[in-house]
Structures are given as structure tokens and as C-alpha cells.
Amino acid sequence: MTSRRDLFIDLSVELTGYSRVQLLGTGMSERYLQALDEVLPDGMVDEFLATSAALPTMTIDAILRSETWGPVTRNIMILWYCGRWTALPDSWRAVHGTRPADSNHVISADSYQAGLQWVAAGAHPAGARQQGFGAWTVAPEEAAS
């Protein structure tokens, strides 16, 4: 049987374009899955993971177009790239309910630093990893894919 974390990572590979090893290397997979459990109504994360397990039968495009799963899927991409959760739309909340954790917030300082946005940009998280005096005079490194 595939674990929840494995299902989450498999989906995240499809959503981010990064490999399983790269995503696991961020050290954030368990925390992001925990964040989903805190934000979504009870049982909904497992339902979502079961739906996403149907890939590639059900395409990412179909999931993104879904009124139920589209907003959640977009937020998972934001989680991986920016380390933050964006409150789900009011229309989604009206149908599925809301929880206190469903608010705009950075998951943690670690999630900010582990964001894939820094890898994609070939940059470093501002204020978190010092590059040394005069670093602003050097062009960013080539982004590794």
C-alpha cells in the first residue's frame, strides 16, 4: 500500500516539475502534508490524495479545473515554491467549510528557505543565507534543473 506521504510526493512531482529526490531534499514534505491536514476539513486530504493517485488517468489539467480540487492543487504548488499557504477562495469555503489554519501565512522559516522559487531563480532566500559583502554585484548562478 502506498503511504500518504508517497502519494503526496508523487502528486507534487507532477505539480512542480522537480524530482522526488529534489522534493524530499527540501525536508518539507511531512510539514506540508501536516499543513494540508490542518487546513482542509477532516478526511478531505485522503480523498484528495486518492483522487490524485488516479494520475495519469486523471490529468493535472482536470484536477486544476475541478472546483473542489483546483484551489487546493494551486495552493500545493504555492507551498512548494514559496513555503506559504494562501487562504482558499470564499466560494470554496462556502461549499466545503473552513478551518482556522486556512489563512494567508508562511508555514515556517524553514519552508521559506526551502522554497523551490529560489532554485528556479538561481538565487538565495533573502535574509536567510548570506552570500557575503558585495554579492549584489554578481549575477545569479545558472538555475539547475
PyRosetta script that sets phi, psi and omega in degrees:
from pyrosetta import init, pose_from_sequence

init()
pose = pose_from_sequence("MTSRRDLFIDLSVELTGYSRVQLLGTGMSERYLQALDEVLPDGMVDEFLATSAALPTMTIDAILRSETWGPVTRNIMILWYCGRWTALPDSWRAVHGTRPADSNHVISADSYQAGLQWVAAGAHPAGARQQGFGAWTVAPEEAAS")
pose.set_psi(1, 137.4)
pose.set_omega(1, -179.5)
pose.set_phi(2, -80.5)
pose.set_psi(2, 133.5)
pose.set_omega(2, -179.3)
pose.set_phi(3, -74.2)
pose.set_psi(3, 161.1)
pose.set_omega(3, 176.7)
pose.set_phi(4, -57.1)
pose.set_psi(4, -44.2)
pose.set_omega(4, -178.7)
pose.set_phi(5, -63.0)
pose.set_psi(5, -41.3)
pose.set_omega(5, 179.0)
pose.set_phi(6, -63.8)
pose.set_psi(6, -41.4)
pose.set_omega(6, 176.7)
pose.set_phi(7, -61.9)
pose.set_psi(7, -42.4)
pose.set_omega(7, 179.6)
pose.set_phi(8, -64.0)
pose.set_psi(8, -43.9)
pose.set_omega(8, 179.1)
pose.set_phi(9, -65.2)
pose.set_psi(9, -44.0)
pose.set_omega(9, 179.2)
pose.set_phi(10, -57.5)
pose.set_psi(10, -45.6)
pose.set_omega(10, 177.4)
pose.set_phi(11, -63.4)
pose.set_psi(11, -43.6)
pose.set_omega(11, -177.2)
pose.set_phi(12, -64.1)
pose.set_psi(12, -33.5)
pose.set_omega(12, 174.8)
pose.set_phi(13, -59.3)
pose.set_psi(13, -45.3)
pose.set_omega(13, -180.0)
pose.set_phi(14, -65.6)
pose.set_psi(14, -38.0)
pose.set_omega(14, -175.4)
pose.set_phi(15, -77.2)
pose.set_psi(15, -32.5)
pose.set_omega(15, -173.7)
pose.set_phi(16, -99.9)
pose.set_psi(16, -25.5)
pose.set_omega(16, -174.5)
pose.set_phi(17, 83.6)
pose.set_psi(17, 3.2)
pose.set_omega(17, 177.2)
pose.set_phi(18, -99.2)
pose.set_psi(18, 153.9)
pose.set_omega(18, -177.5)
pose.set_phi(19, -74.5)
pose.set_psi(19, 164.4)
pose.set_omega(19, 176.6)
pose.set_phi(20, -55.9)
pose.set_psi(20, -44.5)
pose.set_omega(20, -179.2)
pose.set_phi(21, -62.9)
pose.set_psi(21, -43.2)
pose.set_omega(21, 179.3)
pose.set_phi(22, -63.1)
pose.set_psi(22, -42.5)
pose.set_omega(22, -179.9)
pose.set_phi(23, -67.7)
pose.set_psi(23, -44.1)
pose.set_omega(23, 177.4)
pose.set_phi(24, -62.6)
pose.set_psi(24, -33.7)
pose.set_omega(24, 180.0)
pose.set_phi(25, -64.5)
pose.set_psi(25, -19.5)
pose.set_omega(25, 176.6)
pose.set_phi(26, -71.3)
pose.set_psi(26, -22.2)
pose.set_omega(26, -177.1)
pose.set_phi(27, 74.2)
pose.set_psi(27, 12.9)
pose.set_omega(27, -173.2)
pose.set_phi(28, -108.4)
pose.set_psi(28, -3.6)
pose.set_omega(28, -173.0)
pose.set_phi(29, -59.4)
pose.set_psi(29, -45.6)
pose.set_omega(29, 179.7)
pose.set_phi(30, -65.0)
pose.set_psi(30, -41.5)
pose.set_omega(30, -178.9)
pose.set_phi(31, -67.1)
pose.set_psi(31, -38.8)
pose.set_omega(31, 178.8)
pose.set_phi(32, -67.8)
pose.set_psi(32, -38.7)
pose.set_omega(32, 176.4)
pose.set_phi(33, -64.8)
pose.set_psi(33, -39.0)
pose.set_omega(33, 176.1)
pose.set_phi(34, -63.2)
pose.set_psi(34, -41.3)
pose.set_omega(34, 178.8)
pose.set_phi(35, -60.5)
pose.set_psi(35, -42.2)
pose.set_omega(35, 177.0)
pose.set_phi(36, -60.2)
pose.set_psi(36, -43.2)
pose.set_omega(36, 178.4)
pose.set_phi(37, -61.5)
pose.set_psi(37, -34.1)
pose.set_omega(37, -179.7)
pose.set_phi(38, -75.3)
pose.set_psi(38, -30.7)
pose.set_omega(38, -173.1)
pose.set_phi(39, -91.2)
pose.set_psi(39, -43.8)
pose.set_omega(39, -174.5)
pose.set_phi(40, -84.6)
pose.set_psi(40, 150.7)
pose.set_omega(40, 176.8)
pose.set_phi(41, -57.4)
pose.set_psi(41, 154.9)
pose.set_omega(41, -177.6)
pose.set_phi(42, -50.5)
pose.set_psi(42, 133.2)
pose.set_omega(42, 176.7)
pose.set_phi(43, 83.0)
pose.set_psi(43, -13.1)
pose.set_omega(43, -174.4)
pose.set_phi(44, -72.8)
pose.set_psi(44, -32.9)
pose.set_omega(44, 179.3)
pose.set_phi(45, -63.6)
pose.set_psi(45, -45.2)
pose.set_omega(45, 179.6)
pose.set_phi(46, -63.6)
pose.set_psi(46, -38.2)
pose.set_omega(46, 176.9)
pose.set_phi(47, -64.2)
pose.set_psi(47, -41.6)
pose.set_omega(47, 178.8)
pose.set_phi(48, -64.4)
pose.set_psi(48, -44.4)
pose.set_omega(48, -179.9)
pose.set_phi(49, -65.0)
pose.set_psi(49, -36.1)
pose.set_omega(49, 176.7)
pose.set_phi(50, -65.5)
pose.set_psi(50, -39.9)
pose.set_omega(50, 177.6)
pose.set_phi(51, -63.9)
pose.set_psi(51, -45.4)
pose.set_omega(51, -177.4)
pose.set_phi(52, -71.1)
pose.set_psi(52, -21.4)
pose.set_omega(52, 178.2)
pose.set_phi(53, -66.5)
pose.set_psi(53, -15.2)
pose.set_omega(53, 179.2)
pose.set_phi(54, -75.8)
pose.set_psi(54, -5.2)
pose.set_omega(54, 177.2)
pose.set_phi(55, -61.9)
pose.set_psi(55, 143.4)
pose.set_omega(55, 2.0)
pose.set_phi(56, -87.8)
pose.set_psi(56, 3.8)
pose.set_omega(56, 178.1)
pose.set_phi(57, -56.0)
pose.set_psi(57, -48.6)
pose.set_omega(57, 174.1)
pose.set_phi(58, -96.6)
pose.set_psi(58, 120.8)
pose.set_omega(58, -174.1)
pose.set_phi(59, -79.5)
pose.set_psi(59, 159.4)
pose.set_omega(59, 175.2)
pose.set_phi(60, -57.9)
pose.set_psi(60, -39.5)
pose.set_omega(60, 179.4)
pose.set_phi(61, -58.8)
pose.set_psi(61, -42.8)
pose.set_omega(61, 179.3)
pose.set_phi(62, -64.9)
pose.set_psi(62, -40.2)
pose.set_omega(62, 178.6)
pose.set_phi(63, -65.4)
pose.set_psi(63, -42.7)
pose.set_omega(63, 179.8)
pose.set_phi(64, -65.5)
pose.set_psi(64, -30.8)
pose.set_omega(64, 179.1)
pose.set_phi(65, -80.4)
pose.set_psi(65, -15.6)
pose.set_omega(65, -179.1)
pose.set_phi(66, -65.0)
pose.set_psi(66, 132.7)
pose.set_omega(66, 178.3)
pose.set_phi(67, -65.9)
pose.set_psi(67, -30.7)
pose.set_omega(67, 179.5)
pose.set_phi(68, -81.3)
pose.set_psi(68, -50.7)
pose.set_omega(68, -171.3)
pose.set_phi(69, -94.4)
pose.set_psi(69, -19.3)
pose.set_omega(69, -179.3)
pose.set_phi(70, -56.4)
pose.set_psi(70, -53.2)
pose.set_omega(70, 180.0)
pose.set_phi(71, -62.1)
pose.set_psi(71, -37.6)
pose.set_omega(71, 178.7)
pose.set_phi(72, -65.0)
pose.set_psi(72, -44.5)
pose.set_omega(72, -179.2)
pose.set_phi(73, -62.4)
pose.set_psi(73, -43.9)
pose.set_omega(73, 178.2)
pose.set_phi(74, -62.0)
pose.set_psi(74, -38.8)
pose.set_omega(74, 178.7)
pose.set_phi(75, -67.4)
pose.set_psi(75, -32.4)
pose.set_omega(75, 176.4)
pose.set_phi(76, -65.0)
pose.set_psi(76, -38.8)
pose.set_omega(76, 176.4)
pose.set_phi(77, -63.1)
pose.set_psi(77, -42.1)
pose.set_omega(77, 177.8)
pose.set_phi(78, -63.3)
pose.set_psi(78, -39.6)
pose.set_omega(78, 176.8)
pose.set_phi(79, -54.8)
pose.set_psi(79, -52.4)
pose.set_omega(79, -176.4)
pose.set_phi(80, -66.1)
pose.set_psi(80, -39.4)
pose.set_omega(80, -175.8)
pose.set_phi(81, -82.7)
pose.set_psi(81, -36.6)
pose.set_omega(81, -172.7)
pose.set_phi(82, -118.4)
pose.set_psi(82, -11.9)
pose.set_omega(82, -179.7)
pose.set_phi(83, 71.9)
pose.set_psi(83, 24.3)
pose.set_omega(83, -177.1)
pose.set_phi(84, -133.5)
pose.set_psi(84, 157.3)
pose.set_omega(84, 174.4)
pose.set_phi(85, -108.1)
pose.set_psi(85, 135.8)
pose.set_omega(85, 175.2)
pose.set_phi(86, -108.0)
pose.set_psi(86, 130.4)
pose.set_omega(86, -178.6)
pose.set_phi(87, -51.9)
pose.set_psi(87, 137.4)
pose.set_omega(87, 178.5)
pose.set_phi(88, -66.8)
pose.set_psi(88, 153.6)
pose.set_omega(88, -177.8)
pose.set_phi(89, -60.6)
pose.set_psi(89, 150.6)
pose.set_omega(89, 178.3)
pose.set_phi(90, -56.7)
pose.set_psi(90, -36.7)
pose.set_omega(90, 180.0)
pose.set_phi(91, -63.7)
pose.set_psi(91, -36.6)
pose.set_omega(91, 177.8)
pose.set_phi(92, -68.6)
pose.set_psi(92, -44.9)
pose.set_omega(92, -179.4)
pose.set_phi(93, -63.0)
pose.set_psi(93, -35.3)
pose.set_omega(93, -179.9)
pose.set_phi(94, -63.3)
pose.set_psi(94, -33.4)
pose.set_omega(94, -178.8)
pose.set_phi(95, -86.2)
pose.set_psi(95, -42.7)
pose.set_omega(95, -169.8)
pose.set_phi(96, -106.0)
pose.set_psi(96, -9.7)
pose.set_omega(96, -178.9)
pose.set_phi(97, 92.6)
pose.set_psi(97, 178.0)
pose.set_omega(97, -177.1)
pose.set_phi(98, -141.7)
pose.set_psi(98, 158.0)
pose.set_omega(98, 175.8)
pose.set_phi(99, -131.2)
pose.set_psi(99, 155.9)
pose.set_omega(99, -177.3)
pose.set_phi(100, -56.4)
pose.set_psi(100, -32.1)
pose.set_omega(100, -178.0)
pose.set_phi(101, -73.1)
pose.set_psi(101, -10.5)
pose.set_omega(101, 179.2)
pose.set_phi(102, -82.2)
pose.set_psi(102, 74.5)
pose.set_omega(102, 178.2)
pose.set_phi(103, -142.2)
pose.set_psi(103, 163.7)
pose.set_omega(103, 177.0)
pose.set_phi(104, -68.7)
pose.set_psi(104, 118.0)
pose.set_omega(104, 178.1)
pose.set_phi(105, -163.0)
pose.set_psi(105, 152.2)
pose.set_omega(105, 172.7)
pose.set_phi(106, -81.2)
pose.set_psi(106, 133.4)
pose.set_omega(106, -176.7)
pose.set_phi(107, -61.8)
pose.set_psi(107, -46.3)
pose.set_omega(107, 178.6)
pose.set_phi(108, -169.6)
pose.set_psi(108, 168.5)
pose.set_omega(108, 175.0)
pose.set_phi(109, -61.3)
pose.set_psi(109, -36.9)
pose.set_omega(109, 178.8)
pose.set_phi(110, -64.2)
pose.set_psi(110, -39.1)
pose.set_omega(110, -178.6)
pose.set_phi(111, -67.1)
pose.set_psi(111, -36.0)
pose.set_omega(111, 175.8)
pose.set_phi(112, -61.0)
pose.set_psi(112, -46.5)
pose.set_omega(112, -178.1)
pose.set_phi(113, -69.8)
pose.set_psi(113, -31.1)
pose.set_omega(113, -177.6)
pose.set_phi(114, -85.8)
pose.set_psi(114, -2.7)
pose.set_omega(114, -176.4)
pose.set_phi(115, -54.3)
pose.set_psi(115, 136.3)
pose.set_omega(115, 179.3)
pose.set_phi(116, -67.2)
pose.set_psi(116, -16.0)
pose.set_omega(116, 178.0)
pose.set_phi(117, -58.0)
pose.set_psi(117, -34.0)
pose.set_omega(117, -178.7)
pose.set_phi(118, -71.0)
pose.set_psi(118, -39.1)
pose.set_omega(118, 177.6)
pose.set_phi(119, -66.5)
pose.set_psi(119, -46.4)
pose.set_omega(119, -178.2)
pose.set_phi(120, -60.7)
pose.set_psi(120, -36.1)
pose.set_omega(120, -178.5)
pose.set_phi(121, -87.6)
pose.set_psi(121, -9.5)
pose.set_omega(121, -176.0)
pose.set_phi(122, 65.9)
pose.set_psi(122, 34.1)
pose.set_omega(122, -175.6)
pose.set_phi(123, -124.4)
pose.set_psi(123, -174.3)
pose.set_omega(123, 179.2)
pose.set_phi(124, -122.6)
pose.set_psi(124, 149.4)
pose.set_omega(124, 178.1)
pose.set_phi(125, -64.0)
pose.set_psi(125, 122.2)
pose.set_omega(125, -177.7)
pose.set_phi(126, -57.6)
pose.set_psi(126, 132.4)
pose.set_omega(126, 176.9)
pose.set_phi(127, 77.9)
pose.set_psi(127, -0.8)
pose.set_omega(127, -175.5)
pose.set_phi(128, -112.6)
pose.set_psi(128, -36.5)
pose.set_omega(128, -179.3)
pose.set_phi(129, -129.0)
pose.set_psi(129, 102.2)
pose.set_omega(129, -176.1)
pose.set_phi(130, -70.8)
pose.set_psi(130, 133.8)
pose.set_omega(130, -179.5)
pose.set_phi(131, -99.2)
pose.set_psi(131, -8.3)
pose.set_omega(131, 179.4)
pose.set_phi(132, 102.2)
pose.set_psi(132, 162.9)
pose.set_omega(132, -178.1)
pose.set_phi(133, -59.6)
pose.set_psi(133, 133.8)
pose.set_omega(133, 176.9)
pose.set_phi(134, 83.4)
pose.set_psi(134, 5.6)
pose.set_omega(134, -177.5)
pose.set_phi(135, -60.1)
pose.set_psi(135, -27.4)
pose.set_omega(135, -179.6)
pose.set_phi(136, -65.4)
pose.set_psi(136, -13.5)
pose.set_omega(136, -179.7)
pose.set_phi(137, -87.7)
pose.set_psi(137, -5.9)
pose.set_omega(137, -177.5)
pose.set_phi(138, -106.9)
pose.set_psi(138, 133.3)
pose.set_omega(138, 178.8)
pose.set_phi(139, -63.9)
pose.set_psi(139, 149.8)
pose.set_omega(139, 177.7)
pose.set_phi(140, -58.0)
pose.set_psi(140, 152.3)
pose.set_omega(140, 176.8)
pose.set_phi(141, -67.2)
pose.set_psi(141, 159.2)
pose.set_omega(141, 175.0)
pose.set_phi(142, -63.0)
pose.set_psi(142, 137.6)
pose.set_omega(142, 177.9)
pose.set_phi(143, -72.0)
pose.set_psi(143, 129.4)
pose.set_omega(143, 177.9)
pose.set_phi(144, -91.9)
pose.set_psi(144, 136.3)
pose.set_omega(144, 179.0)
pose.set_phi(145, -112.8)
pose.dump_pdb("model.pdb")
